């Protein structure tokens, strides 16, 4: 499986963007999880239940009460992003 966010060959850049964003929001790095369980492909919808289970596992593990995710359009219609929104919801 390829690195998260690597559909366009920008996986390392996406990881750095996530870490920088979390740092800007004051989120400790030990509370940030990069999941490589799903194929990064803007035209491949993920199963909502699978996304929900992965998110739930991390919520239980960390006790987090807030999840930041995409909007219902996936920002740009990206099917993985939409599936993330729906799974978190």
C-alpha positions as CSV (number, residue, x, y, z in Angstrom):
1,X,0.0,0.0,0.0
2,X,1.3,3.4,-0.8
3,X,1.8,6.3,1.5
4,X,-1.3,8.2,2.6
5,X,-2.4,10.9,0.1
6,X,0.0,9.6,-2.6
7,X,-2.4,9.4,-5.6
8,X,-0.7,12.3,-7.2
9,X,2.7,11.4,-5.9
10,X,2.5,13.9,-3.0
11,X,2.2,11.5,-0.1
12,X,5.2,13.0,1.8
13,X,4.0,16.5,1.2
14,X,0.5,15.6,2.5
15,X,2.0,14.1,5.7
16,X,4.0,17.3,6.3
17,X,0.9,19.4,5.6
18,X,-1.1,17.4,8.1
19,X,1.6,17.7,10.8
20,X,2.0,21.4,10.2
21,X,-1.8,22.0,10.3
22,X,-2.1,20.1,13.6
23,X,0.8,22.1,15.0
24,X,-0.9,25.4,14.0
25,X,-4.0,24.2,15.7
26,X,-2.1,23.2,18.9
27,X,-2.8,19.5,18.4
28,X,0.0,17.4,19.9
29,X,1.8,15.1,17.4
30,X,1.1,12.0,19.6
31,X,-2.7,12.7,18.9
32,X,-2.2,12.6,15.1
33,X,-2.8,9.4,13.2
34,X,-2.0,8.7,9.6
35,X,-4.0,5.8,8.4
36,X,-2.9,3.8,5.4
37,X,-5.8,1.3,5.4
38,X,-7.5,2.7,2.3
39,X,-6.4,3.3,-1.3
40,X,-5.9,7.0,-2.1
41,X,-8.0,7.5,-5.2
42,X,-10.3,10.4,-5.8
43,X,-12.7,8.2,-7.8
44,X,-12.9,5.3,-5.4
45,X,-15.5,5.6,-2.6
46,X,-14.6,3.9,0.7
47,X,-17.2,2.0,2.7
48,X,-18.6,4.4,5.3
49,X,-18.7,1.6,7.9
50,X,-15.0,0.9,7.5
51,X,-14.0,4.5,7.9
52,X,-16.3,4.8,10.9
53,X,-14.7,1.8,12.6
54,X,-11.1,3.2,12.1
55,X,-12.2,6.6,13.5
56,X,-14.0,5.0,16.4
57,X,-10.9,2.9,17.3
58,X,-8.8,6.1,17.5
59,X,-11.5,8.0,19.5
60,X,-11.6,5.2,22.0
61,X,-7.8,4.9,22.2
62,X,-7.3,8.6,22.7
63,X,-10.5,9.8,24.4
64,X,-10.7,12.5,21.8
65,X,-14.0,14.4,21.6
66,X,-13.4,16.4,18.4
67,X,-12.7,15.2,14.9
68,X,-11.7,17.5,12.0
69,X,-12.7,16.2,8.6
70,X,-13.9,17.3,5.1
71,X,-17.3,18.7,4.3
72,X,-20.0,16.6,2.7
73,X,-18.7,17.5,-0.8
74,X,-15.2,16.4,0.1
75,X,-14.0,20.0,-0.6
76,X,-13.5,19.1,-4.3
77,X,-15.8,16.1,-4.9
78,X,-13.0,13.7,-4.0
79,X,-14.8,10.4,-3.2
80,X,-12.3,9.4,-0.5
81,X,-12.9,12.8,1.2
82,X,-16.7,12.4,1.0
83,X,-16.4,8.9,2.5
84,X,-14.3,10.3,5.3
85,X,-17.0,12.9,6.1
86,X,-19.7,10.2,6.0
87,X,-17.8,7.8,8.1
88,X,-17.0,10.4,10.8
89,X,-20.6,11.6,10.8
